[in-house]
Amino acid sequence: MKKIIALLSFVLALNMTNVQAQTTSISTSVDKTQVPLGQSLNLEINYSNSQPPQADLTELRQDFDVVGVMESTNINIINGQHNMEYVRKFKIIPKREGDLTIPAFTDKQGNKSAPITIKVLAADAVVSAPANANASAPVQNEPQFSMRGRINNNNPYVQQEIIYTLSLLDSGGLQGREPVFELNNKDWVIRSIGTPDINPLVVKGKKMREITFKYAMFPQRSGKLTVPAARFEGYTLSRPKKRIDPFADLFGDDLSATLGFTFAEQNPVILRSKPIEVDVKPIPAANNGNWWLPAQDVMLADKWEPDTTQFKVGEAIHRTVYLKADGVLDNQLPELQFAPVNGIKQYPEKPATEMSADKGRVVSIMKLSNVYIPSQAGKITIPEMKVNWFDINEQKIKTATLPAKEINIIGTSVATEPNISAAPETIAKEPQVLPQGIEAPTVPTPVASEPKISDLHLLLIALGAFVLGILLTVLLMRKTSAPKEHGLKHWHKQVIAHAKNRDFRGLRDALLNWGADKFNCAKLNNFSELKDLVKDKAFTEELDKLNALLYTENNVEWDAKEFIKIFEAVAAKSRKKGKDDKLLPNLYQ
């Protein structure tokens, strides 16, 4: 065995000496020198009898995306001469049109390859076969795919909405994800609008499909800005040549086609739209330092419940104000507040916002809810609400106004604060009245006596303490390890528990959380929203009673058992959030 190992070592050393004695060289080659933008080509670096250095692709990546790498080593022995080849193969995609250069590469021996120039055509260009091309090689003689972007306004105001339309043309078979923007600064806020549209069309006599993406873009500063390029990464599928069918050698035929399937390979595709220059105008001086709201349209509306102009002292009045703005983000909406009114207590809720797409642009809505509790009778005026905004179509400042409203309050004025604690009242017992001549029995006063503790008592006490300690330990372990309850069942139990305990504030919170889970809402702010979702007359009446208990001093009869019965009936109904259950009421439809 030692002799065999020594012989193999001698042969290997002899082979390595022969390899090192060969001439070293490095060469590069590509499978095509003309390629449409977005399509790939294959780059091969061949190190002959030389040692390749660690791959440095910094210079190559300046003009090309490297999407695939493969390495291999071959040793050939011909007439006693040993030749070793180390091959690196790259699949690369050009980043731009024009003449691009694949840089030279160097091996460890100092040999240097020659650079290669690649002509990159437009994505929809037709590539003709070179004069010395192989007749069997595939040649693109028709456009495959392309992508371009366009905007509807190249001179907007700062924070004004720009509609960006991105069109992707495909001859069929292109797959991939939604394009992304190559952002590297905070100059832009970009939001996708709706879902892509797919339409057939004919380009240069060829049937293709157009996939259209729409985005709302908002420049965050004035001056010269560049709309960032969009990048699409995808692939096409192609069937490899028949000679690499893994079953061809065994069965002498294309077995995969016979069985009804093929081995497809992915051809990577990267497309980029061209950057677009825009000149963004600053906020006009006419805005006078007010909140800047450049929009297509702005509306203010409100909803009263009950819907009347006459109310009672101490009665809860619900008012919801809606602010709708077309062409702005939800964080661009101004902060609105309810003005103080003499003779009325107010309990405003935290504002809620919603943003959606409508007719190819962004629409934002703010919802503000408030509860008014009148404390004095007479006619009271609720002040108007105003929102200043800039009409980008007419290029001028406008004001959206919600007019003042006069309401009539009837009843007796009260000076006390409304009872919102909803704690059960403590009822004092009245003195007992007895018939004449009959005296109330006297209850003897108990006399304290010194307790006597026997040995048995001490033993029982010690045993009880030991058992109690074990029970407490088990309970603490269960409490620590038991998962917290979340979701609809948890809030259902909370509603029942708070109703039985007459804890009205806890009941209110549990009901709103229960409703948000049942109807898939992010949050419910008040009973008015819950009533709109449930749409049950008996349940609505119960919520009105709870409102009165929460916000008024009126004596309201409330039966916990009846409420639980009605709630259970409502909870048993299976209903999911529908299209109408939105922040936007019917008055905007």
C-alpha positions, 0 to 999 in steps of 0.5 A, a space after each residue: 500500500 505504501 508503494 502504491 501511495 508513493 507511485 500516485 504521489 509521483 505521478 501527480 507531482 509529474 502532472 502538476 509539473 507538466 501543467 505548470 510548464 504549459 503556456 498560461 493565458 486568459 481570454 473572455 468571450 460572449 454569446 452575442 455582441 448585440 442585445 436589447 435592453 433588459 435581456 441577458 447575455 452570457 460572459 465566459 472567462 477562460 483561465 488556461 493553465 493559470 490561477 484565477 484570482 478572487 472574482 472582482 466584479 466592481 467594474 463590470 457591475 457599473 454597466 451590467 447586472 450580474 444575475 448568474 455565476 457558474 464555475 468549472 475546472 477541466 484537465 485535458 491530457 493529449 499526447 502526454 501534454 496536460 492542459 488545465 482550464 478554469 472557467 467562470 461563466 456569468 449571466 449579465 444584463 445591460 443597465 442602459 442603452 448604447 455601447 457598453 464595455 466589458 472590462 479586461 480581467 487579469 489572472 495571478 500570473 499577470 495575463 490580461 484579457 481583451 475588453 469586449 464592446 457590447 451594443 445595447 439596443 432599445 428594449 423593443 428593437 429588432 436584432 438582426 443576425 450578424 453576417 457570420 452567425 450560425 444558421 441554427 442559432 436563434 435570432 430575435 427578429 421581433 420585439 420581445 418586451 419593454 418598459 417606460 414611464 410617464 407623468 401627467 405633470 412636470 411642473 407641480 407644486 411641492 407635495 402636489 400629487 403627480 400621477 406616474 403611469 408605468 407601461 410594461 409591454 410583453 410579447 407573452 410569457 414574461 413573469 415577475 413581481 411588481 416594479 419597484 422604484 430605486 429610491 435613495 433619498 427622501 425627496 419623494 413619497 410614492 403610493 401604488 394606485 389600484 391594481 395593474 391593468 392588462 390590455 392587448 395591443 399590436 406593436 410593429 405588427 406583433 400582438 403583445 400585451 400591455 401591463 399598466 401600473 399607476 402610482 401617486 408621487 408627492 415631491 417633498 421639496 421644491 426645485 429641480 428633482 428627478 423622478 426615480 427610475 422603476 426597476 422590474 425583475 422577472 424572467 421568461 421560460 424557454 425549453 432547453 435544447 433536446 440534447 440536454 434532455 436527461 432521458 434522451 440517452 436512455 430512450 433515444 427520444 424526447 421522453 419528457 415531451 412524450 409524457 406531456 411535460 418539459 424541463 423549462 429554464 428561466 431566462 432572467 429579465 431586468 427592465 428599467 424606466 428612464 428617470 424624468 426631470 421635474 421642476 417643483 414649485 414652492 408654496 405660493 405666498 398667497 397661502 399666508 403660512 396656513 396649512 398647505 393642502 394642494 388638492 383636486 377637491 376638498 369637502 366638509 360634511 357632518 352627520 347628527 344623531 339624532 338628526 334634528 335641531 331640537 334636543 333636551 338638556 342632559 341628552 347625548 347628541 352625537 355628531 360626526 364630521 367628515 373631511 374628504 380631500 382628493 389628491 392628497 395623502 392622509 398625513 397631509 390632512 390638517 388637524 380639526 378641532 371642535 370649537 368650545 360652545 357655552 352651555 354644552 359639554 363636549 367629549 370628542 373622540 380621537 380622529 380616524 383617517 382612511 386613504 384609498 384610490 378613486 378614479 386613478 388618484 389618491 383620496 384621503 378622508 378624516 373622521 371626527 366624532 363628538 358627543 355634545 351634552 347640553 347643560 342649559 335650555 335655549 337656542 345655541 349656535 354650533 360654530 362653523 368649521 373651515 379648511 383652507 386648501 389650494 385648488 391645483 386646477 384653478 391655481 388659487 386658495 379656496 375654503 371648504 366650509 361647514 356652516 354654523 348650526 342653530 339648535 334648540 335645547 329644551 328642559 331644565 338647566 343643570 349645573 352639575 357635571 354629567 355622571 360618566 363614571 356609571 358606578 352603581 348607586 348605593 341605596 341607603 336603607 330607610 329606618 324601620 317603621 313599626 306599629 304603635 305599641 310595639 317596640 323593636 326587639 333589642 339585639 344583645 351586644 356580643 361579648 368577646 371571649 378569649 379564644 382557646 386553642 388546642 393542639 388539634 386546632 394548631 395542627 389543623 391550622 398548619 395543615 390548612 396553611 400547607 394546602 393553601 400554599 400548594 393551591 396558590 403555587 398551582 394557580 400562579 403557575 397556571 396564570 403564568 403559563 396560560 396564554 392571554 386571551 385575544 379576539 372575539 371570544 375574549 371580548 364576548 366574555 368581557 361584554 357579558 361580565 361587565 353587563 352583569 356587574 353594571 360596569 357601564 364604562 367597561 361595557 362600552 369599551 368591551 362592546 367597541 372591541 367586540 364590534 371591531 373584531 366581529 366586523 374586521 375593523 381597525 377600531 370603532 370609536 363610538 356606539 354610532 359606528 357600532 350601530 351602523 355595522 350591526 343594524 339591529 333595532 333592539 340592539 340600537 335601543 340598548 346602545 342608546 340606553 347605555 349612552 344615556 347612562 354614560 353621559 347623562 344624569 337622567 334616570 334610565 331603566 336598564 335590565 342587564 338580563 334583557 341586554 345580554 339576551 339581545 347581545 347574544 342574539 346579535 353575536 350569533 349572527 354571522 356577518 363580515 364587513 361588507 363594501 358599505 362598512 367604510 369610513 365614508 358615509 352615504 352622503 359622499 357616494 
